[in-house]
Amino acid sequence: MSTSLFMSSSNRTNIPNSLNEHWMPFTDNKTFKKNPRLITDAKGVYLTNHQGKKMIDASSGLFCNPLGHGRKEITEAVSKQLDKLDYCQPFNQGYGGSFELATRIAKKTPEGINRIFYTICGSTAVETAIKIAIAYHRAKGDSKRFRFVGRERGYHGMNIGATTVGGMINNIKTFASVLMPGVQHMRHTHLPEHKFVKGQPDTGVEMAEDLERIAMNFGGENIAACIVEPIAGSTGTLIPPKGYLKRIREICDKHGILLIFDEVITGWGRTGSAFASQEFGVTPDMITMAKATTNGVIPMGVVAVKEEMYDAVLDSSSSNPEGTPELFHGYTYSGIPAAVAAGLAVQDIFDKEDIFNRAKEMSPYLQDGLHSLKDLKEVVSIRGYGMMGGIEMRMKDKPGKAGFQTFKHCYDAGVNFKNTGDSLIIAPQFICEKKHIDEIIDKLRTGISNYSKS
Ligand SMILES: Cc1ncc(COP(=O)(O)O)c(C=O)c1O
């Protein structure tokens, strides 16, 4: 580690004395610690790093902060809440805020999906949705359904269930021995002809038939649920072909399979509607969400569940002694006051600033900007929808090398985002003005061009 990073104790929160002890998540720790990228400040759409360099945040953190960084309304709400009630245990007890937030969330979810279970993050939301699927089928006397269907190139988080239904090979390979049994994957929907398609591709609806095939091979009556991201986010914005999600819904209905939309990324306006479900006109049985629920400032995950499923689980346990939970599941941090306060402040901003429409209006400008990078030499594919996009770099030697090198050149050029493998993940904040989108695109052009020359 460079000694220039050692600074006085007054700077301790920004510049650590040692980088050794923190084992960083999803990070090449060895390389990072030789040449760290530390973020010290965030305001609006900008970040500042430990060298004092200002960068534009082109991925809303990890899709977390669509309302921008440092929102006073959120910080003040959290601070006020912590002063009044910092924690209360969530099992057989509660406080008003979590009920109020559930009502506000249920107003924005598709009709009928109005029962809200709080978790800690996206992974625990997915894990919870898997358990609720099993609990629901059992409540209906259908306990043979144990199988789940996910999709290649899907990302659902890092717990055992979420890792299993996900379809990113590096996440699965190491942990194969402990993954959930009975999980099958459909093929992903990204076809060669989709390389530079703006919005939903016209071709590829037939990829949904993979679900029918799995149902035929394993017995549709044994499948508890199918989980997909309406738009696969972490693997670089893979947009569903026209008619694909509708066909998945039809096949689920035919076999009594529950459909879970993982909207941890697409939820809360990323597509221009509150949920991708509404944007694409397909209603699942459960929706998972996290990230933007609190504008990323306090961890919180949510599973929104069809009312009928909630009723079935409650009804089936009506003969239990008083005080027995209907669902043996929950977390110490399910709906804690600080997260709820952030969530309520976020809902206020969504409404006051008509934020989903703002995202919708800015989307074509972002998509035009992204596609203007098509001429760059090493760019092999650009996909996008709403306020999200993926730029794929030509693979160099091994998967991920080109993506990471491009990320570093872009960082140096003053635009920050995340790469997954060779895909650059772009997801600007909804508060962006056109000048911010221009800045993101200009700096991407500089960074990508510098990478090509390197
Ligand atoms: C679609 C999706 N589901 C689940 C997760 C996991 O969320 P978390 O990292 O909050 O556990 C993510 C994270 O990026 C995600 O994109």
The ligand as an SDF file (V2000), in Angstrom:
LIG
                    3D

 16 16  0  0  0  0  0  0  0  0999 V2000
  -31.8060   -8.3420   -9.2870 C   0  0  0  0  0  0  0  0  0  0  0  0
  -31.0520   -8.4560   -7.9990 C   0  0  0  0  0  0  0  0  0  0  0  0
  -31.5140   -9.2640   -7.0450 N   0  0  0  0  0  0  0  0  0  0  0  0
  -30.8960   -9.3840   -5.8490 C   0  0  0  0  0  0  0  0  0  0  0  0
  -29.7450   -8.6720   -5.5940 C   0  0  0  0  0  0  0  0  0  0  0  0
  -29.0580   -8.8240   -4.2760 C   0  0  0  0  0  0  0  0  0  0  0  0
  -29.1920   -7.6850   -3.5360 O   0  0  0  0  0  0  0  0  0  0  0  0
  -28.2550   -7.4010   -2.2520 P   0  0  0  0  0  0  0  0  0  0  0  0
  -26.8740   -7.1890   -2.7750 O   0  0  0  0  0  0  0  0  0  0  0  0
  -28.8780   -6.2100   -1.6430 O   0  0  0  0  0  0  0  0  0  0  0  0
  -28.3470   -8.5930   -1.3850 O   0  0  0  0  0  0  0  0  0  0  0  0
  -29.2300   -7.8130   -6.5590 C   0  0  0  0  0  0  0  0  0  0  0  0
  -28.0060   -7.0300   -6.3130 C   0  0  0  0  0  0  0  0  0  0  0  0
  -27.4510   -6.3990   -7.1640 O   0  0  0  0  0  0  0  0  0  0  0  0
  -29.8950   -7.7190   -7.8030 C   0  0  0  0  0  0  0  0  0  0  0  0
  -29.4230   -6.9240   -8.7660 O   0  0  0  0  0  0  0  0  0  0  0  0
  1  2  1  0
  2  3  1  0
  2 15  2  0
  3  4  2  0
  4  5  1  0
  5  6  1  0
  5 12  2  0
  6  7  1  0
  7  8  1  0
  8  9  2  0
  8 10  1  0
  8 11  1  0
 12 13  1  0
 12 15  1  0
 13 14  2  0
 15 16  1  0
M  END
$$$$
